[in-house]
Amino acid sequence: MKTLIIIPSRLSATRLPGKPLLKINGLSIISHVFKKAIEANIGEVFVATEDQEIADDVSKNGGQAILTSNKHKTGTDRIYEALKKLGKKDVELVMNLQGDEPLMNIKDIKNLYQHMIHTKSEIGTLASKISDEKIFDKESIVKVITKEKLVENVFSEALNFKRKLIDNSTNIYHHLGIYCYELETLKKFVTLNQSQNEIRNKLEQLRALDNDIRINVALAESSPIGVDTEEDFVAIKKIMEYKTK
């Protein structure tokens, strides 16, 4: 199936401004992410950004970038504009890989892609097991509640996404920053108004659930930290710099 990976990225992140261009091992976070996406080898990779500095950095490091509007409320709206600008024919799947996940496992990206091909789901994403209890209270780490227990080869339906858990739900996992959209679902998603639930929780995936668009979740092998805060950046920097020693 013809697939594109589009990575939304912008400098004006509220918690850690300028984070896509922060460097680890001499390379910006956004460039680490697009190189991971290229290594997954499932389709062409583009970075969608409103910032010329990000576009320049991506180009300098061998990637392809598309400049988009600075009016988008979410990353999905941004990737759809990029998709339209690209004008690529016969695209069936669009993968949205978050620009702040430089530790995303390539095997997990491929696994999500395979699930989407075999199940013809509307939207697919990944989640990992929670081994540290502190994650339940950390609002910067999104949790997903699934219908069934996540094990290998299960692509369970997502029941809800939360930043903070206040109930005793079962099947709770750490949601990772990646989505794969069936093309018609992506087109439909961007025509929908932001739901109150989405705005209140700052989680765009709730727009899909609130409009009866199903999201399926596969189990990821690894549990990467996304770069959301200064603390996350320091932790990821240590991990990635240690790996190259």
C-alpha positions as CSV (number, residue, x, y, z in Angstrom):
1,M,0.0,0.0,0.0
2,K,1.4,3.4,-0.9
3,T,2.2,5.2,2.3
4,L,3.7,8.5,3.3
5,I,5.2,9.4,6.7
6,I,4.6,13.1,7.5
7,I,6.2,14.5,10.7
8,P,4.5,17.7,12.1
9,S,6.9,20.0,13.8
10,R,6.9,23.6,15.1
11,L,9.1,25.8,17.2
12,S,6.4,27.4,19.4
13,A,5.8,24.4,21.6
14,T,4.3,25.7,24.9
15,R,6.3,23.5,27.4
16,L,9.7,23.6,25.7
17,P,9.9,26.3,23.0
18,G,12.4,25.6,20.2
19,K,12.6,21.9,21.0
20,P,12.8,20.5,17.4
21,L,16.1,22.2,16.9
22,L,17.7,21.2,20.3
23,K,20.7,19.0,19.5
24,I,21.7,15.6,20.6
25,N,25.0,14.1,19.3
26,G,25.3,17.2,17.0
27,L,21.9,16.5,15.3
28,S,18.6,18.2,15.9
29,I,15.7,16.3,17.5
30,I,13.6,16.7,14.3
31,S,16.4,15.3,12.2
32,H,16.8,12.3,14.5
33,V,13.1,11.6,14.0
34,F,13.0,11.9,10.2
35,K,16.1,9.6,10.0
36,K,14.2,7.0,12.0
37,A,11.2,7.3,9.7
38,I,13.5,6.9,6.6
39,E,15.0,3.8,8.2
40,A,11.6,2.2,8.7
41,N,11.4,2.1,4.9
42,I,7.7,2.1,4.5
43,G,7.3,5.2,2.2
44,E,8.5,8.7,1.5
45,V,9.2,10.9,4.5
46,F,8.4,14.6,4.8
47,V,8.5,17.1,7.7
48,A,5.5,19.5,7.8
49,T,6.4,22.8,9.5
50,E,5.4,26.4,9.8
51,D,9.0,27.5,10.6
52,Q,11.6,28.2,7.9
53,E,14.4,27.3,10.5
54,I,13.0,23.8,10.8
55,A,12.7,23.4,7.1
56,D,16.3,24.6,6.6
57,D,17.6,22.2,9.3
58,V,15.8,19.2,7.8
59,S,17.1,20.0,4.2
60,K,20.6,20.5,5.5
61,N,20.5,17.0,7.1
62,G,19.2,15.3,3.9
63,G,15.4,15.4,4.5
64,Q,12.4,16.9,2.8
65,A,10.3,19.6,4.4
66,I,7.1,21.4,3.4
67,L,6.1,24.8,4.8
68,T,2.6,24.9,6.1
69,S,0.3,27.5,7.7
70,N,0.8,28.7,11.2
71,K,-2.9,28.6,11.9
72,H,-3.2,24.9,12.6
73,K,-4.6,23.8,15.9
74,T,-3.2,20.2,15.7
75,G,-0.5,18.2,14.1
76,T,-3.0,16.2,12.1
77,D,-4.5,19.4,10.5
78,R,-0.9,20.3,9.6
79,I,0.0,17.0,8.0
80,Y,-3.2,17.1,5.9
81,E,-2.2,20.5,4.5
82,A,1.2,19.1,3.7
83,L,-0.4,16.1,2.0
84,K,-2.5,18.3,-0.2
85,K,0.5,20.4,-1.1
86,L,2.4,17.3,-2.1
87,G,-0.3,16.2,-4.5
88,K,0.9,12.6,-4.5
89,K,-1.3,10.1,-6.3
90,D,-2.5,6.7,-5.0
91,V,-1.7,7.3,-1.4
92,E,-3.6,4.9,0.8
93,L,-2.1,5.3,4.3
94,V,-0.6,8.4,5.9
95,M,1.5,8.0,9.0
96,N,1.8,10.9,11.5
97,L,5.0,10.4,13.5
98,Q,5.4,13.1,16.2
99,G,8.5,15.3,15.8
100,D,9.4,14.9,19.5
101,E,9.9,11.1,19.6
102,P,13.6,10.6,18.6
103,L,13.7,7.2,20.5
104,M,10.8,5.7,18.6
105,N,11.7,2.0,17.7
106,I,11.9,1.3,14.0
107,K,10.5,-2.2,14.5
108,D,7.4,-0.7,16.2
109,I,6.8,1.7,13.3
110,K,6.9,-1.3,10.9
111,N,4.6,-3.3,13.2
112,L,2.0,-0.6,13.2
113,Y,2.2,-0.4,9.4
114,Q,1.7,-4.2,9.1
115,H,-1.4,-4.0,11.4
116,M,-2.9,-1.3,9.3
117,I,-2.4,-3.3,6.1
118,H,-3.9,-6.5,7.5
119,T,-6.9,-5.0,9.3
120,K,-7.9,-2.1,7.2
121,S,-8.4,0.0,10.3
122,E,-9.4,3.7,10.2
123,I,-6.7,4.9,12.5
124,G,-3.9,2.9,14.2
125,T,-1.5,3.9,17.0
126,L,0.9,2.3,19.4
127,A,1.1,2.0,23.2
128,S,3.5,0.3,25.6
129,K,3.3,-1.3,29.0
130,I,3.6,1.0,32.0
131,S,6.4,-0.2,34.3
132,D,6.7,3.0,36.4
133,E,3.8,3.9,38.6
134,K,4.8,7.6,38.5
135,I,3.6,7.7,34.8
136,F,0.0,7.5,35.9
137,D,0.2,11.0,37.5
138,K,2.4,12.5,34.9
139,E,0.1,14.7,32.7
140,S,2.8,15.1,29.9
141,I,2.5,11.3,29.3
142,V,-0.7,10.3,27.7
143,K,-2.4,7.1,28.7
144,V,-4.7,4.9,26.5
145,I,-7.4,2.6,27.8
146,T,-8.0,-0.4,25.5
147,K,-10.9,-2.8,25.1
148,E,-8.7,-5.9,25.3
149,K,-5.3,-6.6,26.9
150,L,-2.5,-5.6,24.5
151,V,-0.3,-8.6,23.5
152,E,1.6,-9.4,20.3
153,N,-0.6,-9.5,17.2
154,V,-3.6,-7.9,19.0
155,F,-4.9,-4.6,17.5
156,S,-7.4,-3.6,20.2
157,E,-9.9,-0.8,20.1
158,A,-9.1,2.4,22.1
159,L,-11.8,3.2,24.6
160,N,-10.3,6.5,25.9
161,F,-7.2,8.6,26.2
162,K,-6.3,10.5,29.3
163,R,-3.5,12.6,30.7
164,K,-4.3,11.8,34.4
165,L,-6.1,8.7,35.5
166,I,-8.8,9.2,38.2
167,D,-10.5,5.8,38.0
168,N,-9.5,2.1,38.3
169,S,-9.6,1.2,34.6
170,T,-7.9,-1.9,33.4
171,N,-5.9,-2.3,30.2
172,I,-4.1,1.1,30.7
173,Y,-1.0,1.7,28.6
174,H,1.5,4.5,27.7
175,H,0.4,6.0,24.4
176,L,3.1,6.8,21.9
177,G,3.2,9.7,19.5
178,I,2.4,8.0,16.3
179,Y,-0.8,7.6,14.2
180,C,-1.5,5.8,10.9
181,Y,-4.5,7.1,9.0
182,E,-6.5,5.4,6.2
183,L,-6.7,8.3,3.7
184,E,-10.4,8.7,3.7
185,T,-10.5,8.8,7.5
186,L,-7.8,11.5,7.5
187,K,-9.9,13.6,5.1
188,K,-12.9,13.2,7.3
189,F,-11.0,13.9,10.5
190,V,-9.8,17.3,9.4
191,T,-13.4,18.4,8.4
192,L,-14.6,17.9,11.9
193,N,-14.7,20.6,14.5
194,Q,-12.5,20.3,17.6
195,S,-14.6,18.6,20.3
196,Q,-14.9,20.0,23.8
197,N,-13.3,16.9,25.1
198,E,-10.3,17.4,22.7
199,I,-9.9,21.1,23.7
200,R,-10.3,20.4,27.4
201,N,-7.7,17.6,27.5
202,K,-5.5,18.9,24.7
203,L,-5.6,15.5,22.9
204,E,-6.6,15.6,19.3
205,Q,-7.3,11.8,19.1
206,L,-10.4,12.5,21.3
207,R,-11.9,14.3,18.2
208,A,-11.9,10.9,16.4
209,L,-13.5,9.0,19.3
210,D,-16.1,11.7,19.9
211,N,-17.1,11.3,16.3
212,D,-17.3,7.5,16.3
213,I,-14.0,7.1,14.4
214,R,-12.4,3.9,15.7
215,I,-8.7,3.9,16.8
216,N,-6.9,0.6,17.1
217,V,-3.9,0.2,19.3
218,A,-0.9,-2.2,18.9
219,L,1.6,-3.1,21.6
220,A,5.0,-1.4,21.2
221,E,8.1,-3.3,22.2
222,S,9.8,-0.2,23.6
223,S,8.5,2.7,25.7
224,P,10.3,5.8,24.4
225,I,10.1,9.1,26.3
226,G,8.8,11.9,24.1
227,V,10.5,15.3,24.5
228,D,7.8,17.4,26.2
229,T,9.8,19.2,28.9
230,E,13.4,20.2,29.8
231,E,13.5,17.2,32.1
232,D,12.6,14.9,29.2
233,F,15.2,16.4,26.9
234,V,18.0,15.9,29.5
235,A,16.9,12.3,30.0
236,I,16.7,11.5,26.3
237,K,20.1,13.3,25.6
238,K,21.7,11.0,28.2
239,I,20.2,7.9,26.7
240,M,21.2,8.8,23.1
241,E,24.6,10.0,23.9
242,Y,25.3,6.9,26.0
243,K,24.3,4.7,23.1
244,T,26.9,6.3,20.8
245,K,29.8,5.9,23.3
